[in-house]
Amino acid sequence: MSNEVKRGRPPKAETLPVRLNTAYWPLDGRGRQDEGSEIELPADEARGIVEKGLAVRNDAF
């Protein structure tokens, strides 16, 4: 393995699509999202709100 620094774009953060069961303010500061909105969130944030019942996954997993 090489210890070279890779140049170019940083890796894209994993996101997951969710459908909101209630209004929600995403942590990225984009503003309030209404109930029923279908949005993409960072994977950790998406998993957290799904576990709390605030949203459901909106993909074919």
Backbone bond lengths (Angstrom), bond angles and torsions (degrees), N, CA, C in turn:
res aa  C-N    CA-C-N  psi(-1)  N-CA   C-N-CA  omega(-1)  CA-C   N-CA-C  phi
1 M - - - 1.449 - - 1.516 109.99 -
2 S 1.292 114.23 151.06 1.454 120.66 -177.81 1.522 110.17 -106.45
3 N 1.307 117.15 147.87 1.461 122.06 177.18 1.522 111.38 -98.07
4 E 1.330 117.35 20.98 1.457 121.35 -179.37 1.524 110.66 -68.61
5 V 1.308 115.35 146.24 1.460 121.03 176.36 1.511 107.72 -83.47
6 K 1.334 116.96 127.02 1.461 120.61 178.85 1.516 109.30 -80.92
7 R 1.289 115.49 135.28 1.450 121.51 -178.99 1.527 109.52 -100.78
8 G 1.319 115.10 160.48 1.456 119.34 178.32 1.514 110.67 114.17
9 R 1.296 115.50 -156.93 1.461 121.29 -177.47 1.522 111.61 -72.46
10 P 1.327 116.20 144.16 1.465 118.20 173.83 1.525 109.04 -70.12
11 P 1.325 117.97 156.62 1.464 119.69 -179.70 1.527 110.49 -61.72
12 K 1.329 115.63 140.89 1.458 120.95 -179.88 1.528 108.99 -74.14
13 A 1.333 115.37 135.28 1.462 119.95 178.91 1.525 109.40 -67.74
14 E 1.318 115.94 140.24 1.461 120.88 179.17 1.527 109.29 -68.35
15 T 1.319 116.46 133.15 1.459 121.51 176.62 1.520 109.37 -123.95
16 L 1.318 115.87 156.92 1.459 121.90 176.79 1.523 109.28 -130.18
17 P 1.326 117.51 139.95 1.459 120.10 176.33 1.534 110.02 -81.61
18 V 1.324 115.97 137.31 1.465 121.39 177.26 1.525 109.52 -134.89
19 R 1.325 116.02 156.78 1.470 122.95 171.61 1.518 106.48 -114.21
20 L 1.316 116.70 123.61 1.462 121.87 -173.70 1.523 112.44 -77.57
21 N 1.331 115.84 134.38 1.469 122.48 175.13 1.519 111.08 -88.56
22 T 1.317 116.85 -12.65 1.460 123.37 -178.59 1.526 108.04 -152.26
23 A 1.308 117.69 164.37 1.464 119.96 176.02 1.528 108.51 -61.51
24 Y 1.318 116.76 146.52 1.465 121.28 -174.84 1.515 109.78 -149.37
25 W 1.330 116.14 141.87 1.463 123.34 175.34 1.527 107.70 -105.21
26 P 1.344 119.02 102.39 1.467 120.67 178.87 1.530 111.97 -58.97
27 L 1.309 115.58 148.51 1.456 121.43 -177.05 1.525 113.38 -68.27
28 D 1.328 117.96 -14.94 1.463 120.12 -179.28 1.522 113.18 -80.81
29 G 1.332 117.35 -1.46 1.449 120.88 174.56 1.519 115.50 83.38
30 R 1.310 118.27 15.04 1.472 119.58 -178.07 1.515 113.32 -75.33
31 G 1.322 117.66 -8.52 1.463 120.52 177.45 1.514 112.47 105.88
32 R 1.317 114.60 171.08 1.458 121.94 -175.33 1.523 110.97 -63.32
33 Q 1.322 114.88 134.36 1.458 122.52 176.00 1.528 107.23 -112.28
34 D 1.316 117.25 130.85 1.462 121.41 -175.73 1.522 112.93 -77.08
35 E 1.335 114.80 158.97 1.463 121.87 174.77 1.523 108.72 -54.51
36 G 1.326 116.68 138.38 1.457 121.99 179.53 1.524 113.35 88.63
37 S 1.325 117.95 -8.97 1.465 120.99 178.97 1.523 109.92 -66.50
38 E 1.325 115.86 143.28 1.457 122.01 175.05 1.520 106.82 -108.01
39 I 1.332 116.34 112.59 1.458 121.47 -174.65 1.519 110.80 -132.91
40 E 1.330 116.13 162.10 1.465 123.12 174.19 1.524 107.43 -102.72
41 L 1.311 116.14 132.81 1.464 122.20 178.67 1.523 109.67 -128.90
42 P 1.340 117.07 155.84 1.458 118.78 172.44 1.538 109.64 -54.49
43 A 1.310 116.77 143.62 1.465 121.83 -172.93 1.528 113.33 -51.99
44 D 1.328 118.36 -45.46 1.471 120.60 -178.46 1.527 111.41 -62.96
45 E 1.329 116.72 -43.94 1.462 120.95 179.91 1.534 110.30 -66.14
46 A 1.329 116.81 -42.70 1.460 121.05 179.60 1.527 111.11 -61.30
47 R 1.329 116.75 -46.33 1.469 119.78 179.81 1.528 111.23 -62.15
48 G 1.324 116.40 -38.76 1.462 120.92 -179.83 1.517 113.00 -63.23
49 I 1.338 117.39 -44.86 1.469 118.15 -177.87 1.526 111.64 -75.80
50 V 1.341 117.35 -27.30 1.470 119.96 174.80 1.528 109.46 -67.15
51 E 1.332 117.41 -43.05 1.473 121.10 178.68 1.523 111.75 -61.75
52 K 1.340 117.17 -33.24 1.468 121.40 179.74 1.527 112.71 -82.61
53 G 1.333 117.69 -6.36 1.451 121.38 179.64 1.519 114.51 83.18
54 L 1.333 117.09 12.94 1.464 120.51 -179.79 1.526 112.41 -83.31
55 A 1.335 116.40 -14.73 1.461 121.68 -178.18 1.518 109.39 -155.79
56 V 1.339 114.76 167.70 1.467 121.48 173.00 1.518 107.93 -125.73
57 R 1.311 115.67 150.57 1.472 119.32 176.78 1.513 108.79 -63.32
58 N 1.313 115.50 144.40 1.450 120.81 -177.06 1.534 110.50 -125.26
59 D 1.322 114.84 46.95 1.449 119.85 177.64 1.523 109.53 -141.06
60 A 1.297 115.16 167.73 1.472 120.38 178.78 1.519 107.74 -88.45
61 F 1.335 117.05 86.47 1.455 119.98 -178.61 1.460 107.61 -95.86
